[in-house]
Amino acid sequence: MKYGYVRVSTKEQNEDRQLIAMREYGVSPQNIYTDKQSGKDFERENYKRLVKKVKKNDVIVIKSIDRLGRNYKEIIEQWRKITQEKKADIIVIDMPLLDTTRNKDLMGTFVADLVLQVLSFVSETERTNIRQRQAEGIAAAMARGIKFGRRRIYDPADYIHIYKRVKRGEIMTKDAIAIMGVSEKTYRRMKAEWDRMLAEAF
């Protein structure tokens, strides 16, 4: 049996591109499991349902490795659980080297494990770099007299006063992002809501 796994990080994101890839790969719609949830761990309802259902010689198809998850140490653990414990196969469409249906010999297993280990190293290095950049950004903002709050609930209404300071030219956008403790993508998403809120106020 061939199954597909599709994941997007939020309910607002569109999974159509992944669903199209599943259909092109011959996965029946009823065999596609979808989660709209962060990939930080594997506590996802439909993913767990899929792993529970999959049997020996079944195939799980995913569009790209980051759709499976973003914590590569856990990806390696899940990969081995599926391929070694469940005796099923995994196909990563965007990365042909991660296709266990093609190379079932010792060399094929070695290559797949090696690719996953490299991805794990790159991912961990990037996370370290991100944390370092965040720390440097916060330190620089504090040096300019920016005060940081403790609250980090991403409600646009809670942060509109910070955006107003940006609009007035009192602080820069990067300072606002550091104060709020959000990503640039989240900031841009909330900016649209702030602009709407400000427009309605006049």
N, C-alpha and C positions, 0 to 999 in steps of 0.2 A: 504494500500500500504506500502511496506517495502522499505526504502531507506538506503543507506550507505553513510557515510561521511569519507573521507580519507584526511589526511593532512601530508605533510612533510615540513620541514622548508625552504629548498632551492631546486632549480631546479636540482641540482646535486644528491640529495638524492633519493633513490629508494623506491617506494611505494608498491612493489610487495607483501611484507609480509602482508600488510593491505588488499590488493586486494584479496589475497588468503583467508584471514579470512572472507571477505565479501561474497565470493562465497560459502564458507563452511556454512555460515549462511543463505544461500538461497536468497541473494540479487542479483537481475538481474543487469548485467553490465550497462545497460542504466539508472539504478536508482542510480548509484554511483556518488557522487559529490566529486571532488578532488581539493584541493588547494595546491599549492607549495609556502607556505608563512609562515612567523613567526606566532607563536601562542600567541604573546604578546597582541593582541586585536582581535576583531571580524569583523574588516573591511576587509573581504575577499569576493571576488566576488561570488564564487560558494557556500560558506556557506550561504550567504544572499539569493541567488537564492533558495537554499534548504528550508530554513526557510519560505520563501514566498510561496513556493509551497505546503509544508506539510499541511495536513488537519486533522480534528478530527479522532482519531483512527488509523492514520498512525503511522509507527514505524521508528525511526532513529537509525541505528546501527553504533557504532564506536568501533574500536579495543581496545583503552584504553582512559582514561579520558584526558590525556595530548594531545591526537590527536584533541580533541575538542578545547583545548586552554591551556594556562599556567597561565593566570591570573584567579585565582579561584573565586575571587569576581565577575568577569564578567561571569565566568562559571555558578555560582549560579543564576545570573540574567537571562542568556540565558536558563538555565535548567527550571526555573519557567515559562519563556515565552513560551517554547515549551510544557511543560506538563500541565500548568494551563491555559494559554491564548489560545494556539492553540489546547489544549486537545489531543495532540499526545503523544506517548510513546518514551522512549529512552532505548536502550540496550547497556551497556558497556561490551563487551565480556570478558575482563580481570578482571572485577569486578562484579560478579553476584549480589551483593547487590544493584548495580545501574542498576536494570532492572525493570522499572515501569510496564511492562506487567504482572509480576508475582504477585505483591502485590499492589493492588489498594485500599486497605483499609487504614484507618487512621494510623495503625502501619507501613505499608509499606512506606507510604509517610514520616512518621517521621524518619524511618531508613535511607531513601535516603537523606533527608535533613541533618540528623546528619552526615552521611558519607561525604557529600559535605562540611559541616562546618569544620570537622576535617581536610580534605584535604586543605581547605583554610588556616587554622591555620598553618599547617605544611609547606605549600608553602610560606607563608609570613615570617615564622621564617627562612626558608632556604634562602630567598632573603636577609633578614637582616644579616644573617651570611656571605653570599657571599660579601655583601657590606663592612662588617667589615674586612673580610680577604683581600679584595682589598685595603682598606684604610691602613691596617697594612703593606701590601706588598709595597705600594707606599712610605709610611713613611720610611720603612727600606731601600728601594732603594735610596731615597733622602739622607738618613743619610750616605750612602756610596758614595755620590757625583754624583749620576745619575741625569741627567737633563731631564726634561719631556717636550715634544713638545705638541702643542695644536691640531695638526691635527690627525684625527682618521678615515681616509678613508682607507679601507682595500685593498689597491693596493700593491701587493708584491714588485713591483719596487720601491715604495716609502720607503720601510723599509729594503731594502737589506743591506744598510750600517750598520744597527743595527745588522743584522744577521752576517755580516762580523766581527763585534766586538766580537760576541759570538764565532765565529770560531777561532779568534785570542786569545781567552781566557781572553779578557779584561773585559767582563761582563758575568754573568751567564744567563742561559735561562730564569729563573724566573724574572730576571731584565728586559730582553728584552720584555717579556710579559707585565710587569707592565708599561714600557715606552710606548709601543704601545697601551695599553689599550684594548687588545683583550683577548679572552678566549684561554686556552691552546689548544683546538680543532682547533680554527682558526689559531693559530700559527703553529701547525703541518701541516695544509693544505698549508699554505704559505711556509713553510720550503721546501716542495717538489718542489715548483715552484722556490724558491731561488737556490736549488741545481741544478735544470735544467739550470737556467740562468748562474750560475757560471761555469757549465760544458761546456756550449756553448761558454763561453768567452775564453776558453783555447783550 
